[in-house]
Structure formats: C-alpha cells, structure tokens
C-alpha cells in the first residue's frame, strides 16, 4: 500500500516541504511477481534417461519430475507443463536390497 507523506522542515527562516512516497514494505525490498505458465505458452522438450546401473526408484523419480514439469522455473500445478521422457536400458536398472527376490 502506498501513500504520500509530506514533511515540513524549517531551515533558518525558510520553510521546505518534502513530499515522499511511502510504502509499508521494509527499506530496500523490491516487489516480485510470480509467473504462471499457460497452456498455450508451454514449450515441450524430449529427455532421454539412461537407466543402466542406476537404482530403479531414482530413475522413476527423475522421470516423474520431468513429466510433471517440476524442473522448470515457471512450474504451475494446474497446467500440464511437463516434457516428454524416453527411458533407455531399463532392463539393466539396479534393484537394491532384497527387492529382486521379494517382488
């Protein structure tokens, strides 16, 4: 919220009126705006992930983040701003612990 503030200062026999614009924000702070993605402005890229020698869960999380678009600076939850993902060598993914015997 902005309002104009006037001060009257007397220097000797002269009267000086100073008009300043005041804000409720702390000194030195700047207002920031949030950018929201729109369906029409989303640009999509293709990503290729190599799953060989990498734990399966880690590859799945990376793919999910790219598909949702969470790696983009203008991520918006209600807009599909994700990219396309191709996973290579998924047969060579590593299963940690006893998952190979249990599942």
Rosetta blueprint (number, residue, H / E / L):
1 X L
2 X E
3 X E
4 X E
5 X E
6 X E
7 X E
8 X E
9 X E
10 X E
11 X E
12 X L
13 X L
14 X E
15 X E
16 X E
17 X E
18 X E
19 X E
20 X E
21 X E
22 X E
23 X E
24 X L
25 X L
26 X L
27 X L
28 X L
29 X L
30 X L
31 X L
32 X L
33 X L
34 X L
35 X L
36 X L
37 X L
38 X L
39 X L
40 X L
41 X L
42 X L
43 X L
44 X L
45 X L
46 X E
47 X E
48 X E
49 X E
50 X E
51 X L
52 X L
53 X L
54 X L
55 X E
56 X H
57 X H
58 X H
59 X H
60 X H
61 X H
62 X H
63 X H
64 X H
65 X H
66 X H
67 X H
68 X H
69 X L
70 X L
71 X L
72 X L
73 X L
74 X L
75 X L
76 X L
77 X L
78 X L
79 X L
80 X L
81 X L
82 X L
83 X L
84 X E
85 X E
86 X E
87 X E
88 X E
89 X L
90 X H
91 X H
92 X H
93 X L
94 X E
95 X L
96 X L
97 X L
98 X L
99 X H
100 X H
101 X H
102 X H
103 X L
